[in-house]
Amino acid sequence: MADFSRLREAVLTGNAPAAVAATRQALDAGVNPVELVNQAISPAMEEVGRLYEAGEYFVPELLLAARATKEVFQLIRPLLAQKDVPPAARVVLGTVQGDLHDIGKNLVGAMLEGGGFEVIDLGVNVAPEKFVLAVEEKQAQIVGLSALLTTTMPAMKKTLEVFRTAGIRGRVKVMIGGAPITQSYADSIGADAFGQNAGAAVAIARKLAGR
Amino acid sequence: MSPARNTPRRVTGAGKIPLAVEILSRLTIALRVPDILRSLGYPREATPPAQVVRSARQILTEARPWLQPHGTYALYAVTRLTAHSLEIGGATIAGNISEILHGAERVAVFMVTVGSEISRQAEARCRVGDAFAGLTLDAIGSWAAEAAAEALMKQLGSQLRPGESFTLRYSPGYCGMNLKQQRTLFKLAPAGSVGISLLPTLLMQPLKSISGIVGLGPRKVVGIHLSPCERCPQIGCHMRR
């Protein structure tokens, strides 16, 4: 039985070179890449998330772990595709129209990529119609909206209204986040989920993707 | 100690023209790795991993040339101060801030920035997949902007008369000052002269900019006032003092 402890440890400690080395060794030994995901990467990222929620890890540790898993996924993605294993889900991310803040969105993107999601980042100041185009073009299952000002929050509501008008609302799950955003606001505009921080993003996205 | 009661006070003869305006083209700030780690979310008692400390130190060294702290202030006489409004320079600022500025006889409207390069570099790092470096650069920019505001306050100290001190400083969007007050502040201080602009969404550009007001008044009056943080329910606010 293959030993995945080295890869798990490398992800847990955010050691990207060690994670890549352990992955190469496992693949050379004939390990199925799906097993690598199920037995090493996913459990390690879940533990990273648990440590963050417990206040033992902070955002930098999350990002270092996400970077390690992202590099591993870059290595195994072609092999997973050969086995018809899709990404966890396709997620379109963007900061809403009128807002130029991008760090929070970028952190969520990094975490989702580390969690095996395919991320399409539309950048900042994204008009609702651009989100619609991206969802249709990329067949995305999830949309993540970010806003950092009370004055730009209304653009989230407008974006969801445009989704309804365009007929795509029923096809995507929408998660929202940003400093002024609350669960109450998310409920009021009909978003499917609200993320308090980047650390929660992967768990929320998995739930929305039905995994 | 309970705050003194506010009573409306009107000063006659004071007008729209500021008492003083200063452009500070270079503010001296000091950034240390522990400050950046705090800005990255580590509480004082935490021991960040050696890798994080090492990377933060390296990124801070790299980032220093990308920071250009500078700012401006305009000093006004308070023409009217009530429980819910402050009049300076022919403009009215609404909100709890008048209570917070109790005792102030003059108010400085200030703006500082560290420029846009640090944000550009942060975004560029994220784009190439280095979110950790992007986050650290963003944290450096935020901390540097706060340090620039403190440096401006030191310069503003030259305006204090004997026996005077400052109130705490306040920015739109915090401590009961509505974000919409940003428009009034931008009318009162020469933001354009230091390259700071305000978007219709009230977002400042460059992103790492701070605007605000601070009162100057007799130390015996402004010094006894409670910090609004004592009564604020926003426990998680990163501006909590």
Interface residues (C-beta under 8 A of the other chain):
Chain A: T13 G14 F58 V59 P60 E61 L63 L64 A66 R67 K70 G98 D99 L100 H101 D102 I103 N106 L107 G109 A110 L149 T150 T151 T152
Chain B: L40 G41 Y42 A46 P48 P49 Q51 V52 A122 E123 C126 G129 D130 A131 F132 G134 L135 T136 D138 G173 L179 L199 P200 T201 L202 L203 Q205 L207
